[in-house]
Amino acid sequence: MGRYIPENIIDEILSRVDIVELISSYFPLKRAGRNFKALCPFHKEKTPSFMVSPDKQIFHCFGCNEGGNAIHFLMRYERLEFPEAVEVLAKRVGINIPEMKKESKGIVDLYKINNLAMQFYHSILLNSSPYEGVRNYLLKRGLVKTTWEKFKLGFSPPHGDALTNFLKQKGVSLELAEKTGLVVKKENGYFDFFRGRIIYPIFDVRQRVIGFGGRVLDDSLPKYINTPETPIYKKGEVLYGLNFARETIREKGFVMVVEGYMDLISPFQAGFYNIVATLGTALTPEQARLLKRYTSLVIVIYDGDKAGESASLRNLEVLLEGGLEVKLVALPFGFDPDSFIRTKGKEEFEKIIQEAKNILEYKLQILLPQYNIEELEGKVNLIKEMLPTLAKIENNIMLSEFIKRLAEKVSVSEESIWLELKKIRSKKKTNLEDSLTQTVPIFSSIREAEVTLLKLMLKEKSLIKQAKIFLDEKDFLSPQIKNIIDLLFVLDEENKPIEPSRIISYLGEDSTNRILTRLSLEEEFSDLENIDSVFFDCIRKIKEDNRKRICQRLKEEIDIAQKKGELDKVDKLLKEFNALARQKE
Ligand SMILES: [Zn+2]
């Protein structure tokens, strides 16, 4: 929302908040020496590698490299934007953030109006005597009262001005209410958007009501309508039920994805809490990212009559692109999750979830009957259809297992499939490279001496001044280490405190943060007496390696210049090369 929070306020908040207290208000932490440990909430693991440091006021997971200060923890765990996380923390420690921008004030009002409307519809469903029939309808559909309460279901009276009048009574400006989509302006005044419908409030992960869905009681059409997109409700960025599901998603290690409100509520009522609904729209990259916060495995549940369409599979590739593993369950023909649970029961539901098929297997199963794989043309076309999906699988073990099976089934060689795959992969190389830099462990590409040097500087602040004498930022190859060292030099010059939790809030770039938190929390150096010699050893190694790299580059340039016959250039480069080569100690 583009809200600016002054740096000194952020510093003030960070100095008052205790990260151990904050994190242990979400899940228990165990003491481990000077630090605290827990199972990482950001990836699935059996032994704890999530560390929290009370001294440094930072956390870092040595399994998945998530890391940061209290603000980052809230951003990741509660999935908040930076200013929102700062606001939550500010409230916690009793600091007032000055300057509230106008538009965010308006936004707050939209949430308030939605909340009023939710309570209005809900109380009508629970108490209003003319609508006994609605309550009976829900009971007949198998929804018990505690479920109405959990999901804050409601009912909108059919006459068309009930909510409008209620809001007017509450002193809400109807002009503003129109922005929530709940009230519609017509020639002769304002009217309710929902009439005579069961109301399903849609929450965001912070439990705020952002929109509504409404279902008719009979067979008239449209069966469902949703509030239109508003400043707080963007269809492609929401997953219905995620607010209720997220804890269990983390616990179970996977999420089930269904389509509609009832597809979610029925299984939920039967005890399947790790479930979200797309509300009928095609999945978006934003939704994939949202899910990735909580799990890496998605099980999509299809209605029986859609199960055979390979087109609907294409929609799921956005999940693969988001780095998620995708499995599928097809319900028997004529069933949706709601009717399946109601007629077959929860044990059967549990069973079909267990039998979910990997998306590759599933797609192959759909494609096989469509091609004659006895003939060359059939083989080629089937593999051609599989390739785009294969290209999106990140897990190489899974990929090679599947390619082995595919090759057998279609009786072609594995190599030929790999070759074809390589062709499309290199076409979208830039994309792939992007995603690779995110998943490859961040340290594999950084020179060890750079890492050690930075570690020493963080431990022994006096070394920062020393390092400045011998090195400048050009000497570092890793852009992240360069960033951090640069900042350390500046902070040192300005005599500012060098505390990891503060430094992080200046850096503001993810991969740099993670390196910093990791180094700050890695095993302390045991032999402090040697710190100077290790320090100078690192500097020497960095210098020497840089020299070799430049020599190598000069050699290549000389080669090229020679081939082109540019003799003057060769001469000049050779001189440079010899001077450098002599420097070797
Ligand atoms: Zn982790």
Boltz pocket constraint, residues with backbone or C-beta under 6 A from the ligand:
constraints:
  - pocket:
      binder: B
      contacts: [[A, 40], [A, 41], [A, 42], [A, 43], [A, 50], [A, 61], [A, 62], [A, 63], [A, 64], [A, 65], [A, 66]]
      max_distance: 6.0
